[in-house]
Amino acid sequence: MDLQLTPELAAFRDEVRAFLSDRLTPALRRGQRLTTAMYPEPEISGPWQAMLRERGWLVPLWPKEWGGTGWSPVQRFLFETECALAGAPLVHPMGVRLLGPVILRFGTEAQKQRYLPRILSGDDYWCQGFSEPGAGSDLAALRTRAVRDGDDYVVSGAKLWTTHAHHANRMFALVRTSNEGRRQDGISFLLIDMDSPGITVRPIATIGGDHDVNEVFFDEVRVPQANRIGEENAGWACARYLLEFERGAGIFSPRLRSQLMRVGDAMAVLQAAGLRHDSAQRELLHARFGEVCADLDAFEMLELKTLGQLLPGQSPGPVSSMLKLRASRLKQQIGELGVEMLGLEGQRWRDDGADPADGGEADRIVGTLLPEYLNSRAFTIFGGAAEVQLGIIASSVVGL
């Protein structure tokens, strides 16, 4: 990959900056800034998704005939960097980044015509039904079953840690359709209407105080067989393909750099508000900040190297586990640095229901850094735990 900013790339960057300046409202910036959970709420991400769709910049991973941008890897990186630095909301990725590529590769033409336009428009808001009680990182142990009955499957079981299931009108899910052979060989990939009779969504409050994830129960829920992606009992291939996009097809370093910049800004703001560190504390914080900066620079180069080898819409393959693992640990390092900087203030928890943005700048920082740190602990668990990623790296990347 040529990292030189050519006149054409500089013009593209300026075009993105102009778009962000024109369309990104203070309310959307504020909504993303105050988001301590994984993704912003639909009222924040939805309007931004609509603006990107209107501009033709929503799905750079898709082929151009389905709305893709045809951008080079450097253009994608520049776009994500400018969005992160401008404070643009994250687009909810379940449809545009995860399910869309699966339908494009494994779906029928009828399924593409039905679902892809609704993903682009935001008419369908998707959640992911993979993890279950007893089947998280060991996903092949899932027990939610789907039994054929006429033209339908009858689905019974439960899913766990289902992000934004309380907002979603549709779920893509892995279900067991056979107990023969290997566990992976009896799994199918279904698209489920969340308004179907027999579905119950129960909220789970995270350690950071957010309602981001849920339990979802299926009590003999009828799902048309036409909603299956790929062949029956062949859903494991769909799942592996999707997880490669979940773990490695996003661009993590710009958002991590934006978070680190907020921690740096917070130090100056809190010191101005009266928070003081002695010389030993300052020296330690500065050293830690420098270490995280160096780690982030190295990760950014790894991410750019990986992007440079991909064609539009191509899966990154097993190297996605390296990107996911390193990004997760960097997210935690940055969160830890923010709380260390707060000192004793890091022990103060806002439980009065007040919006941190309604107070002063120092109150806003205290009100977001601590929950963000607490929620970051899950980053090395979801999408495949760190131990699972290390196993994939050892077997598929290193060849052990």
C-alpha positions in Angstrom: 0.0 0.0 0.0 1.3 3.5 -1.0 0.8 5.7 2.1 1.6 8.9 0.3 -1.3 11.3 0.2 -1.6 12.0 -3.6 -3.4 15.0 -4.8 -6.4 12.8 -5.6 -6.5 11.4 -2.1 -6.1 14.9 -0.6 -9.1 16.0 -2.6 -11.1 13.0 -1.4 -10.2 13.8 2.2 -11.3 17.4 1.7 -14.5 16.2 0.2 -15.2 14.0 3.3 -14.3 16.9 5.6 -16.7 19.2 3.8 -19.5 16.6 4.0 -18.9 16.2 7.7 -18.9 19.9 8.3 -22.1 20.4 6.4 -24.2 17.4 7.6 -22.9 16.4 11.0 -25.1 18.2 13.5 -24.1 19.1 17.1 -26.8 16.7 18.4 -25.3 13.8 16.5 -21.8 14.6 17.8 -23.1 14.9 21.3 -25.0 11.7 21.1 -21.9 9.8 20.0 -19.7 11.6 22.6 -22.0 10.5 25.4 -22.3 6.9 24.2 -20.4 4.6 26.7 -22.0 1.4 25.4 -20.8 -0.4 22.3 -23.1 1.3 19.8 -25.2 4.5 20.0 -28.9 4.3 20.2 -31.0 4.2 16.9 -32.1 7.8 17.3 -28.4 8.7 17.0 -27.1 6.2 14.4 -30.2 6.1 12.3 -30.2 9.7 11.0 -26.5 9.5 10.3 -27.0 6.2 8.4 -29.6 8.0 6.2 -27.2 10.8 5.4 -24.5 8.4 4.4 -26.9 6.4 2.3 -28.1 9.5 0.5 -24.4 10.4 -0.2 -23.6 6.9 -1.4 -21.1 6.3 1.4 -22.9 3.8 3.6 -21.6 0.4 2.5 -18.0 0.6 1.2 -17.6 -3.2 1.7 -20.4 -4.0 -0.8 -20.1 -4.2 -4.6 -20.9 -1.1 -6.5 -24.0 -2.7 -8.1 -25.5 -2.9 -4.6 -24.5 0.5 -3.4 -20.8 0.1 -2.7 -18.4 2.9 -3.1 -15.6 1.3 -5.0 -13.1 3.0 -2.7 -9.5 1.9 -2.4 -8.3 0.8 1.1 -6.6 4.1 1.6 -9.9 5.9 0.9 -11.7 3.7 3.3 -9.1 4.5 6.0 -9.3 8.2 5.3 -13.0 8.2 5.5 -13.1 6.3 8.8 -10.4 8.6 10.2 -12.2 11.8 9.4 -15.5 10.5 10.7 -13.8 9.5 14.0 -12.0 12.7 14.5 -15.2 14.7 13.7 -17.2 12.7 16.3 -19.6 11.1 13.8 -21.8 8.4 15.2 -21.0 4.8 14.6 -23.4 3.2 12.2 -25.1 0.1 13.7 -23.1 -2.7 11.9 -25.3 -5.7 12.1 -27.0 -5.2 8.8 -24.5 -3.1 6.8 -21.2 -4.8 7.8 -22.2 -8.3 9.0 -25.4 -9.6 7.4 -25.1 -7.8 4.1 -21.8 -9.5 3.0 -23.3 -12.9 4.1 -26.4 -12.4 1.9 -24.3 -11.2 -1.0 -22.2 -14.4 -0.8 -24.6 -17.1 0.3 -28.1 -15.6 -0.4 -30.4 -16.3 -3.3 -31.2 -13.6 -5.8 -34.7 -13.2 -4.2 -33.1 -12.8 -0.7 -30.8 -10.1 -2.0 -33.7 -8.2 -3.6 -35.7 -8.5 -0.5 -33.2 -7.7 2.3 -30.4 -5.7 1.0 -32.5 -2.6 0.1 -34.1 -2.7 3.5 -30.6 -2.8 5.2 -29.6 0.2 3.2 -32.7 2.2 4.0 -32.7 1.3 7.7 -36.2 -0.2 7.5 -34.8 -3.3 9.0 -32.8 -3.0 12.2 -30.9 -6.3 12.8 -29.6 -8.1 15.9 -27.3 -11.1 16.0 -28.5 -14.3 17.6 -25.3 -16.4 18.0 -24.3 -16.7 21.7 -26.4 -18.8 24.1 -26.3 -19.9 27.7 -23.5 -22.5 27.5 -22.5 -21.6 24.0 -20.5 -18.4 23.8 -17.0 -18.7 22.5 -17.7 -22.4 21.9 -20.4 -21.5 19.4 -20.8 -25.0 18.0 -22.3 -26.0 21.3 -25.5 -24.0 20.6 -28.8 -25.8 21.4 -31.5 -23.5 20.0 -33.3 -26.0 17.7 -35.3 -25.5 14.5 -37.6 -28.4 13.5 -39.2 -28.6 10.1 -43.0 -28.4 10.0 -44.4 -28.0 6.6 -42.9 -24.9 5.0 -41.7 -23.5 8.3 -39.1 -24.2 11.0 -40.4 -24.2 14.6 -37.6 -22.6 16.7 -37.2 -23.1 20.5 -34.4 -22.1 22.8 -32.6 -18.9 24.0 -30.0 -16.5 22.9 -27.8 -14.4 25.2 -25.9 -11.1 25.1 -28.0 -10.0 22.1 -27.0 -6.5 21.3 -29.9 -4.1 20.6 -32.4 -6.9 20.5 -34.8 -4.5 22.2 -34.6 -2.2 19.2 -34.4 -4.7 16.4 -37.2 -5.8 14.2 -35.2 -8.7 12.7 -32.5 -11.2 13.9 -30.0 -13.3 12.0 -29.5 -16.4 14.1 -27.7 -19.8 14.2 -30.0 -22.7 15.0 -29.5 -26.4 15.3 -31.3 -28.4 12.6 -29.5 -31.7 13.0 -27.6 -33.7 15.7 -25.9 -35.9 13.2 -22.1 -35.8 12.6 -19.9 -32.9 13.8 -21.6 -30.2 15.9 -20.8 -27.6 13.3 -22.5 -29.7 10.5 -25.9 -29.5 12.1 -26.3 -25.7 12.2 -28.4 -23.5 9.9 -28.5 -19.7 9.4 -32.0 -18.2 9.8 -33.5 -14.7 9.4 -36.2 -14.2 12.1 -38.9 -11.6 12.4 -38.6 -10.2 16.0 -42.4 -9.6 16.0 -43.1 -13.3 15.6 -45.4 -14.8 18.3 -43.3 -16.7 20.9 -40.3 -14.3 21.2 -39.5 -12.7 24.5 -36.8 -10.1 25.0 -35.4 -9.6 28.5 -32.9 -6.8 29.2 -29.5 -7.2 30.8 -27.9 -4.2 32.5 -24.1 -4.1 32.0 -21.5 -3.1 34.5 -21.3 0.3 33.0 -25.0 1.0 33.6 -26.1 0.7 30.0 -28.9 -1.4 28.5 -27.1 -2.6 25.4 -27.6 -6.4 25.6 -30.5 -8.8 26.2 -31.6 -12.4 26.6 -34.0 -13.6 23.8 -36.3 -16.6 24.3 -38.0 -18.6 21.5 -41.1 -20.6 22.4 -42.1 -22.6 19.3 -41.5 -19.6 17.0 -42.5 -20.3 13.3 -39.9 -19.1 10.7 -40.4 -19.7 7.0 -37.8 -22.0 5.5 -37.4 -19.4 2.8 -35.7 -17.3 5.5 -32.8 -19.7 5.6 -29.5 -18.4 4.1 -27.6 -21.2 2.4 -28.3 -24.9 2.6 -29.8 -26.6 5.6 -27.0 -27.7 8.1 -24.5 -25.5 6.2 -24.8 -22.4 8.4 -21.4 -22.8 10.0 -19.8 -21.5 6.7 -22.0 -18.4 6.9 -21.1 -17.9 10.5 -17.4 -18.1 9.9 -17.6 -15.7 7.0 -19.6 -13.3 9.1 -17.3 -13.4 12.1 -14.3 -12.6 9.8 -16.2 -9.3 8.9 -17.1 -8.7 12.5 -13.6 -9.1 13.8 -11.5 -7.6 11.0 -13.4 -5.9 8.3 -14.1 -2.8 10.3 -11.4 -0.1 10.8 -10.7 0.2 14.5 -7.6 2.5 14.8 -9.4 5.8 14.0 -12.0 5.3 16.7 -9.3 4.2 19.2 -7.2 7.2 18.4 -10.2 9.5 18.8 -10.8 7.9 22.3 -7.2 8.4 23.2 -7.4 12.0 22.2 -10.4 12.5 24.5 -8.4 11.0 27.4 -5.6 13.5 26.6 -8.1 16.4 26.4 -9.7 15.2 29.7 -6.4 15.5 31.5 -6.1 19.2 30.7 -9.8 19.9 31.5 -9.7 18.1 34.8 -6.5 19.8 35.9 -8.1 23.2 35.1 -11.1 22.1 37.2 -8.8 21.5 40.2 -7.7 17.9 39.9 -4.0 17.6 40.7 -1.4 14.9 40.3 2.0 14.9 42.1 5.2 14.7 40.1 5.4 10.9 40.4 1.8 10.5 39.2 2.3 12.8 36.3 5.5 11.0 35.2 3.7 7.7 35.3 0.6 8.9 33.4 2.8 10.5 30.7 4.8 7.3 30.3 1.6 5.2 30.1 0.1 7.7 27.6 3.3 7.4 25.4 3.2 3.5 25.6 -0.5 3.5 24.4 0.3 5.9 21.6 3.2 3.7 20.4 1.0 0.6 20.6 -1.8 2.3 18.7 0.7 3.5 16.0 1.9 -0.1 15.5 -1.7 -1.4 15.3 -2.6 1.2 12.8 0.2 0.0 10.5 -1.0 -3.6 10.9 -4.5 -2.5 10.0 -3.3 -0.6 7.0 -1.2 -3.6 5.8 -4.3 -5.8 6.1 -6.5 -3.4 4.3 -4.0 -3.0 1.5 -4.4 -6.7 0.6 -8.2 -6.7 0.4 -10.4 -6.1 -2.6 -13.8 -4.4 -2.0 -16.1 -6.8 -0.2 -13.4 -9.4 0.4 -13.1 -11.1 3.9 -9.8 -10.5 5.7 -9.6 -14.2 6.7 -8.0 -15.5 9.9 -5.9 -12.3 10.3 -9.1 -10.8 11.5 -8.5 -12.5 14.8 -5.3 -10.6 15.2 -7.0 -7.3 14.5 -9.9 -8.0 16.8 -7.7 -9.2 19.7 -5.3 -6.2 19.4 -8.1 -3.7 19.1 -9.9 -5.1 22.1 -6.8 -4.9 24.3 -6.1 -1.3 23.1 -9.6 -0.3 23.9 -9.1 -1.6 27.4 -5.7 0.1 27.8 -7.1 3.4 26.8 -10.0 3.0 29.2 -7.7 2.1 32.1 -5.5 5.1 31.3 -8.6 7.4 31.6 -9.6 6.0 35.0 -6.0 6.2 36.3 -6.0 9.8 35.3 -9.2 10.4 37.2 -7.5 9.2 40.4 -10.0 9.2 43.3 -12.5 10.8 41.0 -12.7 7.5 39.2 -14.5 6.1 42.2 -17.4 8.5 41.9 -20.4 7.0 40.3 -23.3 9.2 39.0 -26.5 7.6 40.1 -28.8 10.7 40.2 -30.0 10.1 36.7 -28.5 13.4 35.5 -27.1 13.8 32.0 -23.4 14.4 32.3 -23.6 16.9 29.5 -25.9 19.1 31.6 -23.1 19.8 34.1 -19.7 21.3 33.5 -17.0 19.8 31.3 -15.3 18.0 34.2 -18.7 16.4 35.1 -19.1 15.2 31.6 -15.7 13.6 31.5 -16.2 11.8 34.9 -19.6 10.7 33.7 -18.4 9.0 30.6 -14.8 7.8 31.2 -15.7 5.4 34.1 -18.6 3.6 32.3 -16.6 3.4 29.1 -13.7 1.8 31.0 -16.1 -0.7 32.7 -17.8 -1.7 29.5 -14.4 -2.2 27.8 -13.9 -5.3 29.9 -16.3 -7.1 27.6 -14.3 -6.4 24.4 -12.0 -9.4 24.9 -15.1 -11.6 25.3 -17.7 -10.8 22.7 -17.1 -11.8 19.1 -15.0 -14.7 20.3 -13.0 -14.5 23.6 -9.3 -13.6 23.5 -8.4 -17.3 24.1 -10.4 -18.3 21.0 -8.6 -15.6 18.9 -5.2 -16.8 20.1 -6.2 -20.4 19.1 -7.2 -19.2 15.6 -4.0 -17.2 15.2 -1.9 -20.1 16.3 -3.5 -22.6 13.9 -4.5 -20.5 10.9 -1.9 -17.7 10.8 1.2 -19.1 12.5 0.6 -22.7 11.5 1.1 -24.3 14.8 
